[in-house]
């Protein structure tokens, strides 16, 4: 259950930041001083502070008190955009509060991206770039763990799979009957805890969000299954693909090259007969992708085997699956997503089904694109 790794919590990063503590003007003096410092730096540079979320208020230590994460990269300074960013990196700071509402800064680090997992207490994960990464890595992901003895945070590699990734892709989920929410929750938690025993603390909450993401991707999964089923009978024409996807509002006007364009809910839909594919895409500014079509397909009894993954850091991946539903011949499904690292950055989510060719092997994919770093497992898993 990997898709939550770098998607879920950006909702807290960019959406849920209207802090009651800040709104009431009772932020700890140390936090208020930092906010004033950023405002003054913006003004000295000739800019103007703009109201935009860049302070996260959550319990990061487990004492049920509100702590503060300040993301300088998300600070908005009109006239001087990106004033606190350097080479697409910026500092985050974490302030821990005590019973007297005093706050102490216990962590400061320049990061490429960050996210806050919806756990109890909240968990912060960060993405760093060389030379801050160990073993010569160009980019790495770390989980911040609070140490009550020292009162600070230690950084640990994200997930045990980074160091012990299997040589072959995970076993496919067996084709079967449609899962209920209860069955999904059992499977999701079992898989998550098997990968990381510490996930027992947050697996239920994460899987609950995962169910919501799978449900949101349901119409997309249904369309992909319908096309994959129709494809089993042989090559499909443009009219046949459209007929197999009645839920898509196809435009009466043909797209470029005479192809089909349309919409499925918030997804743009496109048929590319030359490429032999039907694809669906969603994008937004500062909003995390709320979809997980892979889990939506698994819920519907579709077997998915990860064939290849390409990671662009820990917040952006492209996955190629071998997709097989009951009575179908296997099809190649490509799912790509990018979770915005800041409130002003763009997110996207897409799924494309190859309707002309059988799935390729990892070796074939690598041979076709030798300069691309395709791997058997994803960096974040």
C-alpha positions in Angstrom: 0.0 0.0 0.0 2.5 2.6 -1.3 0.6 5.3 -2.9 0.0 7.2 0.3 3.7 7.5 0.8 4.0 10.9 -1.0 0.5 11.9 -1.9 -1.9 11.8 1.0 -0.5 14.4 3.4 0.1 17.2 1.0 -3.6 17.9 1.7 -2.4 19.1 5.1 0.4 20.9 3.5 -1.6 23.1 1.2 -5.2 23.0 2.3 -5.7 22.6 6.0 -3.5 25.4 7.2 -5.9 28.0 8.4 -4.6 27.7 12.0 -7.0 28.5 14.8 -4.0 29.5 16.9 -2.8 32.0 14.4 -6.2 33.2 13.5 -6.8 34.0 17.2 -3.4 35.8 17.5 -2.2 33.5 20.2 0.8 31.8 18.5 3.7 31.4 20.8 6.0 34.4 20.9 8.8 32.5 19.2 6.6 31.6 16.2 5.2 35.1 16.0 8.7 36.4 15.9 9.6 34.1 13.0 6.6 35.2 11.1 7.5 38.9 11.7 11.0 38.1 10.5 9.8 36.7 7.2 7.4 39.7 6.7 10.2 42.1 7.4 12.6 40.4 5.0 10.0 40.5 2.3 9.3 44.2 2.8 13.0 45.0 2.9 13.4 43.3 -0.5 10.7 45.5 -2.0 7.9 43.0 -1.7 4.6 42.8 0.1 3.5 39.9 2.3 0.5 38.0 0.9 -1.9 36.0 3.0 -1.1 32.4 2.0 -0.7 29.2 4.0 2.9 28.5 5.0 2.5 27.6 8.7 1.2 24.2 9.7 -0.2 23.6 13.1 -0.3 20.0 14.3 0.9 17.8 17.1 4.2 16.5 15.9 5.5 15.1 19.3 2.5 13.1 20.7 1.8 15.3 23.7 -1.5 16.6 22.2 -0.2 20.2 22.1 -0.2 22.2 18.9 3.3 22.4 17.4 4.3 24.5 14.4 6.0 23.8 11.1 7.0 26.9 9.1 7.7 26.4 5.4 9.7 29.3 4.1 9.3 28.0 0.5 5.5 28.5 0.8 5.8 32.1 2.0 4.2 34.4 -0.6 5.9 37.8 -1.1 4.2 39.8 -3.9 6.7 41.4 -6.2 9.5 39.0 -5.0 8.2 35.5 -5.6 10.4 32.7 -4.4 12.3 35.1 -2.2 13.2 32.4 0.3 13.9 29.7 -2.3 17.3 28.7 -3.6 17.6 26.2 -6.5 14.1 25.0 -5.8 14.9 24.4 -2.2 13.8 26.2 1.0 14.1 25.8 4.7 11.4 24.3 7.0 11.5 24.8 10.7 9.6 22.9 13.5 8.7 24.6 16.8 7.6 22.4 19.7 5.4 24.0 22.4 5.2 23.4 26.1 2.3 23.7 28.6 3.0 27.5 28.9 2.6 28.0 25.1 6.3 28.7 24.7 7.8 27.3 21.6 11.3 26.1 20.9 12.7 25.6 17.5 14.0 22.1 17.5 14.5 21.5 13.7 15.7 23.5 10.7 16.6 22.0 7.3 16.7 23.1 3.7 14.6 20.7 1.7 13.5 20.0 -1.9 10.0 19.0 -0.7 8.2 17.9 2.4 4.9 16.4 3.5 3.0 15.7 6.7 1.5 12.3 7.1 -2.0 12.0 8.6 -0.8 10.0 11.6 -1.2 10.5 15.4 1.0 12.4 16.1 1.6 13.8 12.7 4.7 12.6 10.9 6.9 14.9 8.8 8.8 13.5 5.8 11.3 15.5 3.7 13.1 15.2 0.4 16.7 16.2 0.3 19.2 16.5 -2.6 22.9 15.9 -2.9 25.2 16.5 -1.0 22.8 16.2 1.9 22.0 12.6 0.9 24.1 9.6 2.0 25.8 7.2 -0.3 26.0 9.7 -3.2 22.3 9.7 -3.8 21.0 12.6 -6.0 17.8 12.7 -3.9 16.6 10.9 -0.8 13.6 10.8 1.4 13.8 11.0 5.2 11.2 10.6 8.0 11.6 12.9 11.0 11.1 11.0 14.3 10.7 12.9 17.6 13.0 11.9 20.4 11.4 12.8 23.8 14.8 12.3 25.5 16.6 14.9 23.5 13.5 17.0 22.6 14.5 17.0 19.0 14.0 15.2 15.7 16.1 12.5 14.1 16.0 11.8 10.4 15.6 8.2 9.2 15.4 6.8 5.6 11.9 6.6 4.4 10.6 3.0 4.7 12.6 -0.2 5.0 12.1 -0.9 1.3 14.6 1.7 0.3 17.4 -0.4 1.6 15.9 -3.9 1.0 14.0 -3.5 -2.2 13.2 -6.8 -3.8 14.8 -7.8 -7.1 11.5 -8.5 -8.6 8.2 -6.6 -8.5 5.7 -7.4 -5.7 3.3 -10.3 -6.4 0.1 -9.3 -8.2 -3.1 -8.9 -6.3 -5.3 -11.9 -7.3 -8.2 -11.4 -9.6 -11.4 -11.9 -7.6 -14.7 -10.4 -6.5 -15.1 -6.7 -5.7 -13.8 -5.7 -2.3 -16.0 -4.1 0.3 -14.6 -1.2 2.4 -14.1 -3.5 5.3 -12.2 -6.0 3.2 -10.1 -3.2 1.7 -9.2 -1.9 5.2 -8.0 -5.4 6.3 -5.9 -5.8 3.2 -4.5 -2.3 3.2 -3.4 -2.4 6.9 -2.0 -5.9 6.5 0.2 -4.8 3.5 1.2 -1.6 5.1 2.3 -3.2 8.4 4.1 -6.0 6.5 6.3 -3.3 4.9 6.8 -1.3 8.1 5.8 -2.7 11.5 5.7 0.8 13.0 2.9 1.5 10.6 0.5 -0.1 13.1 0.3 3.4 14.7 -1.2 5.1 11.6 -2.3 2.3 9.2 -6.0 2.6 10.0 -6.0 6.3 9.3 -3.9 6.0 6.2 -6.0 3.2 4.8 -9.2 5.1 5.5 -7.8 7.9 3.3 -6.7 5.3 0.8 -10.3 4.0 0.5 -11.5 7.6 -0.2 -8.8 8.0 -3.0 -9.8 4.6 -4.5 -13.5 5.6 -4.4 -12.7 8.9 -6.1 -10.9 7.0 -8.9 -13.8 4.6 -9.3 -15.2 6.0 -12.5 -11.7 6.1 -14.0 -11.2 2.5 -13.1 -14.5 1.5 -14.6 -13.6 3.2 -17.9 -10.2 1.5 -18.1 -11.8 -1.9 -17.4 -14.4 -1.4 -20.1 -11.8 -0.5 -22.7 -9.5 -3.4 -21.6 -12.4 -5.8 -21.9 -13.4 -4.6 -25.4 -9.7 -4.8 -26.4 -9.7 -8.5 -25.7 -11.7 -9.1 -28.9 -9.0 -7.4 -31.1 -7.8 -3.9 -32.2 -10.3 -1.2 -31.4 -11.4 1.6 -33.6 -12.0 5.2 -32.4 -15.8 4.5 -32.4 -15.4 1.3 -30.4 -13.4 3.0 -27.7 -16.0 5.7 -27.4 -18.8 3.1 -27.3 -16.9 1.2 -24.5 -16.8 4.4 -22.3 -20.3 5.8 -22.1 -19.4 7.6 -18.9 -17.0 9.9 -20.8 -18.5 13.0 -22.4 -16.8 12.8 -25.8 -16.7 16.0 -27.8 -18.6 15.9 -31.1 -15.7 17.8 -32.6 -12.6 15.7 -33.2 -9.4 16.5 -31.5 -6.0 16.9 -33.2 -5.3 14.3 -35.8 -9.0 13.3 -35.8 -8.7 11.7 -32.4 -11.2 11.8 -29.6 -11.3 14.3 -26.7 -13.7 14.5 -23.8 -14.1 14.6 -20.1 -14.7 12.1 -17.3 -15.6 14.1 -14.1 -12.6 16.2 -13.4 -10.4 14.2 -15.8 -9.6 15.2 -19.4 -9.9 12.3 -21.7 -8.1 11.7 -24.9 -7.8 8.9 -27.5 -4.6 8.8 -29.6 -5.1 6.3 -32.4 -1.6 6.7 -33.6 -0.1 5.9 -30.2 -2.8 3.3 -29.6 -3.9 4.6 -26.2 -6.7 6.1 -24.2 -5.6 8.5 -21.5 -7.1 10.5 -18.6 -5.4 13.4 -16.9 -6.1 15.7 -14.0 -4.1 18.7 -12.7 -4.3 21.4 -10.2 -2.2 24.1 -8.4 -1.2 23.3 -4.9 -3.8 20.5 -4.5 -2.6 16.9 -3.9 -3.9 14.3 -6.3 -7.0 12.8 -4.6 -7.0 9.6 -6.7 -5.6 6.1 -6.6 -6.7 4.2 -9.7 -4.4 1.3 -8.9 -6.3 0.6 -5.7 -9.6 1.3 -7.4 -8.8 -1.4 -9.9 -7.7 -3.8 -7.2 -11.0 -3.2 -5.3 -12.7 -4.3 -8.5 -10.8 -7.6 -8.7 -8.3 -6.5 -11.3 -4.8 -8.0 -11.0 -2.0 -5.5 -11.2 1.7 -6.3 -11.4 4.2 -3.5 -11.3 6.5 -3.9 -14.3 8.5 -0.7 -14.1 8.8 2.5 -12.2 10.5 5.8 -12.9 10.9 8.2 -9.9 11.6 11.9 -10.2 12.4 12.5 -6.6 10.0 11.1 -4.0 6.9 13.1 -4.9 6.7 12.2 -8.6 6.6 8.7 -10.1 5.5 7.0 -13.3 4.4 3.4 -12.9 3.8 0.8 -15.6 1.5 -2.1 -14.7 0.5 -5.3 -16.3 -3.3 -5.1 -15.9 -5.5 -8.2 -16.1 -9.2 -8.5 -15.2 -11.3 -11.6 -15.5 -11.6 -12.8 -19.1 -9.1 -10.1 -20.4 -5.8 -10.4 -22.1 -3.2 -8.5 -20.2 -2.9 -4.8 -21.0 -0.3 -2.1 -20.2 -1.4 0.6 -17.8 0.8 3.7 -17.1 0.0 5.8 -14.1 1.8 9.0 -13.4 1.5 11.4 -10.5 3.2 14.4 -9.1 2.3 15.8 -5.7 2.9 19.6 -5.5 5.9 20.3 -3.1 4.3 23.7 -2.3 1.0 25.5 -2.4 2.0 27.4 -5.6 3.3 24.3 -7.5 1.3 22.1 -9.8 0.1 18.6 -9.2 -1.0 16.1 -11.8 -2.4 12.6 -12.1 -2.8 10.6 -15.2 -3.6 7.0 -16.4 -3.1 5.7 -19.9 -4.1 2.3 -21.3 -2.3 0.8 -24.3 -5.0 -0.6 -26.6 -2.7 -1.7 -29.4 0.2 -3.6 -27.8 0.7 -6.2 -25.1 2.6 -5.2 -21.9 6.4 -5.0 -22.2 8.9 -6.4 -19.8 11.2 -4.2 -17.7 14.1 -5.2 -19.9 12.2 -4.1 -23.0 11.3 -0.8 -21.4 14.9 -0.1 -20.5 16.1 -1.0 -23.9 13.7 1.4 -25.5 14.7 4.2 -23.2 18.3 3.5 -22.1 18.7 7.0 -20.6 15.7 6.7 -18.3 16.1 5.2 -14.9 13.4 2.5 -14.9 13.4 0.3 -11.9 11.5 -2.8 -10.6 10.2 -0.9 -7.6 9.5 2.7 -6.8 11.8 4.8 -4.7 9.0 5.6 -2.2 8.0 2.0 -1.6 
